[in-house]
Amino acid sequence: VQLVESGGGLVQAGGSLRLSCAASGSRFRLNNMGWYRQAPGKERELVALITRGGITNYADSVKGRFTISRDNANNAVYLQMNSLKPEDTAIYYCNADLAMTYWGRGTLVTVSS
């Protein structure tokens, strides 16, 4: 399974971005899909997770600002990010489970103050 992220970029604080992740190489519907991020000098952390049935889970730091969604028919997952803050600056990675865990290469999100 290959995961390819897109939608990262540079945005001012208070702005919005929408990340997309397209999965290919699997005939089966992926199980949990999610977004993680890693800021410079910090460990990778969970941002948001969505189950195959649509149950979501968010890091406290993004609750109320980010929304995760998925398209099961196309094995895709999205992250709508609003009210962005400089501390949201990180490389954002797509993650998916199907018997094993798969990772994308990441997309950089930079939020300027």
C-alpha positions as CSV (number, residue, x, y, z in Angstrom):
1,V,0.0,0.0,0.0
2,Q,1.3,3.4,-1.0
3,L,0.2,6.6,0.7
4,V,0.7,10.0,-0.9
5,E,0.0,13.2,0.9
6,S,-0.8,16.6,-0.6
7,G,-2.0,20.0,0.4
8,G,0.7,21.2,2.6
9,G,2.2,24.7,2.3
10,L,2.8,28.0,3.9
11,V,-0.1,29.8,5.5
12,Q,-0.5,32.7,7.9
13,A,-1.7,32.2,11.5
14,G,-5.5,32.0,11.5
15,G,-5.6,30.6,8.0
16,S,-6.7,27.2,6.7
17,L,-5.3,24.3,4.8
18,R,-6.8,21.0,3.6
19,L,-4.5,17.9,3.5
20,S,-5.3,14.9,1.4
21,C,-3.9,11.4,1.4
22,A,-4.5,8.9,-1.4
23,A,-3.9,5.2,-0.9
24,S,-3.1,2.9,-3.7
25,G,-2.1,-0.7,-4.1
26,S,-4.9,-2.3,-2.0
27,R,-8.1,-3.9,-3.2
28,F,-9.4,-3.9,0.4
29,R,-10.8,-1.1,2.5
30,L,-8.3,0.2,4.9
31,N,-9.0,0.1,8.6
32,N,-8.0,3.0,10.8
33,M,-6.6,6.0,8.9
34,G,-5.0,9.0,10.5
35,W,-2.7,12.0,10.5
36,Y,0.4,12.4,12.6
37,R,2.8,15.3,12.7
38,Q,6.4,15.8,13.7
39,A,7.8,19.3,14.5
40,P,11.5,20.0,14.5
41,G,13.2,18.5,17.5
42,K,10.0,16.8,18.7
43,E,8.6,13.3,18.5
44,R,5.9,12.3,16.0
45,E,2.5,12.7,17.5
46,L,-1.1,11.7,16.7
47,V,-3.2,14.6,15.3
48,A,-6.4,12.8,14.3
49,L,-7.6,9.3,13.7
50,I,-10.7,7.9,11.9
51,T,-12.0,4.4,11.9
52,R,-13.5,2.6,9.0
53,G,-16.9,3.2,10.5
54,G,-16.2,7.0,10.9
55,I,-15.4,7.3,14.6
56,T,-12.9,10.1,15.1
57,N,-10.3,10.9,17.7
58,Y,-8.3,14.1,18.0
59,A,-5.3,15.4,19.9
60,D,-6.4,17.9,22.5
61,S,-4.3,20.6,20.8
62,V,-6.4,20.5,17.6
63,K,-9.9,19.8,18.8
64,G,-12.4,22.3,17.5
65,R,-9.9,23.4,14.8
66,F,-9.2,20.3,12.7
67,T,-11.6,17.9,11.1
68,I,-10.7,14.5,9.7
69,S,-12.8,12.7,7.1
70,R,-12.4,9.8,4.8
71,D,-13.7,8.4,1.5
72,N,-13.9,4.6,1.9
73,A,-14.7,4.0,-1.7
74,N,-11.4,5.6,-2.7
75,N,-9.3,4.7,0.4
76,A,-8.6,8.4,0.9
77,V,-8.4,10.5,4.1
78,Y,-8.5,14.2,4.6
79,L,-7.6,16.8,7.2
80,Q,-9.3,20.2,7.2
81,M,-7.2,22.5,9.3
82,N,-8.7,25.8,10.4
83,S,-7.5,28.6,12.7
84,L,-3.9,27.4,12.2
85,K,-1.3,28.4,14.8
86,P,2.5,28.7,14.4
87,E,2.8,25.7,16.7
88,D,1.0,23.6,14.1
89,T,4.1,23.9,11.9
90,A,5.3,20.4,11.2
91,I,5.6,17.6,8.7
92,Y,2.2,15.9,8.5
93,Y,2.2,12.2,7.8
94,C,-0.7,10.0,6.6
95,N,-1.1,6.7,8.3
96,A,-3.2,3.6,7.5
97,D,-3.7,0.1,8.9
98,L,-4.4,-3.0,6.9
99,A,-2.8,-6.0,8.6
100,M,0.2,-3.7,9.1
101,T,0.8,0.0,9.4
102,Y,1.7,2.1,6.4
103,W,3.1,5.6,6.3
104,G,3.3,8.3,3.7
105,R,6.4,10.4,3.1
106,G,4.8,13.5,4.6
107,T,3.8,17.0,3.6
108,L,5.2,20.2,5.2
109,V,2.8,22.6,6.8
110,T,4.4,26.0,7.9
111,V,2.3,28.5,9.8
112,S,3.8,32.0,10.0
113,S,3.0,34.4,12.8
